[in-house]
Amino acid sequence: MKERRQRRSHDPYRALCLQLEHIRSDGELDAMVVAIDNGLIVAGAGERSVCEALGAVAPLMGSPTFDGRMPGALIGQRIDVRAISLEGETVYVAAVGRSADDEWVARSIGGVRRILGYPQLTARQLLVN
């Protein structure tokens, strides 16, 4: 069986970055991140300033108190954010760019869960989150 992944790492941080970069490239996105509740980036792919801005707003976008103001690096861009629960902790997978949509984030969630050692979600479970 031929291994489809050309670049891989046993280091979870590096593996997450490689996975996000692969999805970012396939989706022609500006950036992708995995962030936690306080906006700290766990891993990212893309220009650093865009990743930092995306990580900062990802936890806020689903909040009822979010006022819609975006950092300059994200103004006018399409943003997609999905919150996933990993052992009771909320992690945000987010994408920004002209083609940012749920397809790319959903594809990335599978890789994030696999790399961090969590079972894959079914299609039905993905729709609930």
N, C-alpha and C positions, 0 to 999 in steps of 0.2 A: 504494500500500500504506500503510495507516494504521499509524503507530508506536504500539505497545501501551504502551511505557514513557512515562509522563507526566513523571517527574522523572528527569533524568540528568545526568551530569557527565563531563567529560573527565579530571578529576583522579582517579587510581585510588583514593586513600583515600576521597574523598567518594563515588565510585561504589560502593565496597564497603559503605560505611555505608548508602547508599540501598537497595542490594540487600538487605542484612540487615534493614533496617527494613521493606521490603516483605514479605519472608517472615515476619518476626516478627508483623506485623499480620495477614497472611492466616491464619497458624497460631494466632493468639491466644496467642502465647508471651510470657513475661516478658522474655526477652533472648536475643540471638544474638551470638556473637562468632567472629572468626577470630583465633587465637592461635598463638604459636610455642612451641618446646620449653621456654623458661624461664618461660612463663606470661604473657609480654608480649602485650597485646592489639594486634593489627594494625588491627582495625576492630571496631566493635560497634554494637548497637542495643538500647535499653532503658535502664533506670535504671543509672547509672554504677556504683554499689556492687555491683549484681548482675552486671554485665558483668565487673568486676574479679575478683569471686569465681569466676565461671565460667571466665574466662581462666586463673586460677591453678590450678584443678583439672583443666581439660581435658587437659593433657599427662600428668597423674598417673593418670587413671582407667583407662587401659589397662595400667598398670604392675603387675607382680606384687607389688610392694612397697606398693601403695596400701592404706592401712588402712581406707578407707571413711569417714573423718571428713570432714565437709563444713563449709565456712564457714557462719556463721549465716544469711546471705542465701539459701542454697541448701537448707537443711534442709527435708525433707518435699516437695521438688519433684522432678518427673521431669526427668532430664537425659539428653541424647543427644549423644554425641561421635563424630566420625569423623576419623581421621587420613588425610591425603592427602599424597602426595609430589610436590613441585614441584622438579624438577631436583636431586633428592637431599636436599632440605630437607623436613622434616616440618612440616606446617601442620595445625592442628586447627580444625575447624568444629564449633561446639557450640551447643546450644539448651537452654533451661530454661523450664519452665512446665507447666501441667496437661496440655497436649496435645503436649508434646515427644516426637517419635518420629522414626524414620529418614526418613520422607517429607519432612519439612521440611528436615532437614539435607541430604539428597540433592538436593533442589531448589536449595538454596543453593550446594552444591558446584559445580554447573554454572555459576552466576553468578560465583562466586569465580574459577574457572578462566578464564572468558571475560574478565573484567575484568583479570586479571593476564596475559592473553595466552597462555594454555595451551590446547591442544585439549581438546574435550569428551571425557569418558570414555563408553564404551559401557555399557549396563546390566550386562553381564557384568563389566566392570572395576569398576564401583561395588560390586558384591557382594563382590569380593575384598578391598577395602580395609577 
